[in-house]
Structures are given as structure tokens and as C-alpha cells.
Amino acid sequence: MSTIAGEKPALIWALRLSVVLLVGLWLFPTVGLFVSSFRSADQIATSGWWKALFPSEQNLTLRTAAPETQVEAGDLFVIEGQLFAAGESGEITAWGTSARDVAAFAAGDTAELRKGGQLTVEADGTYRMTHDAPFEGRRGTRIFVTAVTPPSFSLDNYRTVLISGGATDNLAKAFFNTLTVTIPATIIPILIAAFAAYALAWMEFPGRALLVAAVVGLLVVPLQLALIPLLKVHNEIGIGKGYLGVWLAHTGFGLPMAIYLLRNYMVGLPRDIIENARVDGATDFQIFTRIILPLSFPAIASFAIFQFLWTWNDLLVSMVFLIDSTGETTVMTKQIVEMLGTRGGNWEILATSAFVSIAVPLAVFFAMQKYLVRGLLAGSVK
């Protein structure tokens, strides 16, 4: 015998290691998006998210105070202050006055300015500018510093994405548009499929086996084959592009899976319960609503998870049946695609938008995941 009592077979350990590996592959980018959504663009550019809890070295562009703040001290005109904004801190290791040499001076050194005068920058960010003539201009002198900054997190990215952003980086409208598509597109196929599954499982009528076979066959039909013909039908009957069209499309594409899953679950329910209900005079509708539906909740919940995730993350069906040139019905997936073109360098905005887009599906999955396995395995074992 290759397995001794008390020892785990090698296959079990291989399975557990595979599960741990898959969880890690899924968790690593998700946690990365979550952490990066609270970081600034400079932090993301200079260090990975796994270093977010540690001080990091960043190249920053700061400015001194405006010339109007200068004071006269003897024969000199002086501008003093703090380079870091209120609430921020860091340790400057090098600095410069030109973008071509950002580390020309060390902290504490004094540099000669091009327009005259001298500038001294200390490690804590304090500076002193002196000149024997008044400083001129409207803006302060630009200073390039290399500084070690402590870890910091903020909600600025979420304010931009959800509240104060412009037309290209605000997801608020697209978020509600996505909810408007997803919720009906999840509920409608469940309602229709539940009735159909009960009929195929417990009602006797000619051609029932052929209908079950047809449902199984429709599971393997690619939806891409039906997109354009279905859109033509929508245009001919006056539906066109809009929420009704995308609801009907998602319902049609989701019904085969819904009927197959719910039928397999319902057919495995105890026959005695249904027969006793019929003996007591219950109609098929009463049996369906008072017995079958409550007992079939695990299967309904498991399909609801799949349908919600599918419709929430969908781009293709929405592009064909919903989104028009006005952009008023843009969903989150389309908005994020546009951000990749217009805000391709703003990783903090992209990370925040991506996490917002997966937050709702994650919440739905974790809220209903206990029913997922029970619903998927229904009917597989007698």
C-alpha cells in the first residue's frame, strides 16, 4: 500500500497546493489594485504597491513661495518657507533647480540662481532665498528634489473618480448605468427560467425531452453569432439601442444556462413532497411558488452570481445593444476603456476605476458564495 493510515496522499497535497496557487494568482493583482487606489501618481511611479507601508524615495517638483511674500532684512530681500505642503513631510537627500540635473546639490548646500540670488534647501524641506535686489515674477522658483517620504494614503483618487472628476475620469454616471443594466438583466432571466425549469422537471407533456436537449445544445452556441441578427430584429420592431434592448439580449443569452442549472436542481428534489402536495389539492402554481422556489434558492443564487458577474463585466453586448453616440448610456467597462486612451499615464486613476468596477461583484460573490457550490453540484449525484 502506498498510503499509510494517518498520512495524506500525494494527490491531496497537490490539490491543496494548486488551490493555494490559484488563490494567490487571483489575490495578488486584486490587493495591488486596492492598495494602489489610495496612492498618488508619484508613489506608484517610484515603488511597487508591496512597498506602500515603507518609506520610499521619490522625485518631486516643488515651488518656493511667490515673490510677493519676500521681506527685506538689512540689505537683502529674503523668502523663507517650507517646500512640503501642510500635512506632508519628507527627508530631502538631493535637489536641483534644473530638470536636467535634479540632484545637483545635497541637502544643506547653497546654490546660485540663474536670475541672481542664492538658495539654500535643508533636509527637512525648509529653504531660504536671498537676493540683493527684489525678487520679481508671479510664481515661486521651481525646485526638483529627491526625497524619502513616509507612506501615505488618501481618498483623493476616489473623489476624482466618483465625485469631482471630469467627463473622462468620472465613473459615477457609468456606475449607475451599469446597475440599471445589471439588476434587471439578472432578475428577468431568473423569473423566466424558474417557470421553465419547473415545467421541464415536474410537468409531463409531449416533447419535454427534446426541449431539454435543445436547452443543452444552446449552451454551446457562441453569442457572437446572434449579435448582429438580433440587433437587426430589434431595429425592425422599433426597440433599437437602449436599456430594453440590452435587457432582452442578456435575458436571451442567459436563459439556456439558467434553465439547465435550475432544472437539474429541481429534478433532484424529493418526489414525495410534490406528490403529497398534489394529493392535498395544491395546483402546479402553488407547488412552484410555495415549495419549489424556497427549496431551489441555492441554485437560483448560484445562477444569480454568474449572471450578475457576466452582465456587470460585459462590454460587447452593451456596445452592440446599448451605447450610442451621445454617451449617456455608457457603462463602466466602456468608460474604463476610454480612460486607457485618455488617461493612460494616470495609473492612480486607472487603478481606482478598476477597483471600483470589481468592488460590487466581489460584494455580491462573497454575500452569496455559500450557495454557489450547492447550486452548481445540484443534480450531479443521485
Secondary structure, 3 states (H helix, E strand, C coil): CCCCCCCCCHHHHHHHHHHHHHHHHHHHHHHHHHHHCCCCHHHHHHCCHHHCCCCEEEEEEEECCCHHHCEEECCEEEEEEECCCCCCCCEEEEEECECCECCCEECCCEEECCCCCEEEECCCCEEEEEECCCCCCCCCCEEEEEEEECCCCCCHHHHHHHHHCCCCCCCHHHHHHHHHHHHHHHHHHHHHHHHHHHHHHHCCCCCHHHHHHHHHHHCCCCCHHHHHHHHHHHHHCCCCCCHHHHHHHHHHHHHHHHHHHHHHHHCCCCHHHHHHHHHCCCCHHHHHHHHHHHHCHHHHHHHHHHHHHHHHCCCHHHHHHCCCCCCCCCCHHHHHHHHHHHCCCCHHHHHHHHHHHHHHHHHHHHHHHHHHHHHHCCCCCC
